[in-house]
Amino acid sequence: MTPTSRRRWFVLCLWIFFWIPLPGLPLPAWSDLVIFHNGDFRYGDVTELPNQEIALMEDGTTRQYKRSQIREIIKGINRPSPGEIVTATGFVHAATAELLAVTGAITHRVLLQAAPGKKLVVDVENGFAVPRLRIWRSGYPFFQRQGCFIAGELVNATTHTWFNTTFRATLYDGKDTILSSKDFYVFRLGPGPPNQPSMRKFEIDFPDVPYPRVKRMRLVRRF
């Protein structure tokens, strides 16, 4: 065997050693990072579908999302371990043992007169508005439970029509502790005629959230 042949054989052996796993050792797996326009994000295996949607497999479950909901798909990024940070264009995800943080404001804040003598801070997703909102006490004597009931108007302030959209309302106390969250569904929310945004009414019952504790509500789309 010539010196050149020996070198080639040595390089081939090194390649086999480093790139072919030993029995029982898994190949390294890399997921994809999906960033949504509302600031939400997911890690999983992305498959782009021909109907302008994507299929995202996350923790063994596959869900489909519309391509218009997604701001960016970044291939080959795993969910960070505690103490690690993932950065992308306009996006930072710093992972700790208990907290996932995303930079960038996706809501705007309004202060509404929600009841006589009670004002409520409402954080609404950008592109939508809640011009009116009311909150009432609710009681359930049979179970001796005290709660509250909220009704309001959701306005589409964009030129885009939203179909089959689920919104999530989250209530907080004066110390920004989460009290509860509920979802409601909107079949269609169009942009409305010129200078007259489209509006839908919503009603949500929170049977285990005492009326006096509610100080703030956050309303965004849920994915």
Buried (B, 14 or more C-beta within 10 A) or exposed (E): EEEEEEEEEEEEEEEEEEEEEEEEEEEEEEBBBBBBBBBBBBBBEBEEEEEEBBBBBBEEEEEEBEEEBBBBBBEEBBBBEEEEEBEBEEBEBBBEEEEEEEEEEBBEEBEBEBBEEBEBBBBBBBBBBBEBBBBEEBEEEEEEEBBBBBBBBBBBEBEEEBEEBEBBBBBBBEEEEEBBBBEBEBEEBBBBEEEEBBBBEBEBEBBEBBBEBBBBBBBBBBB
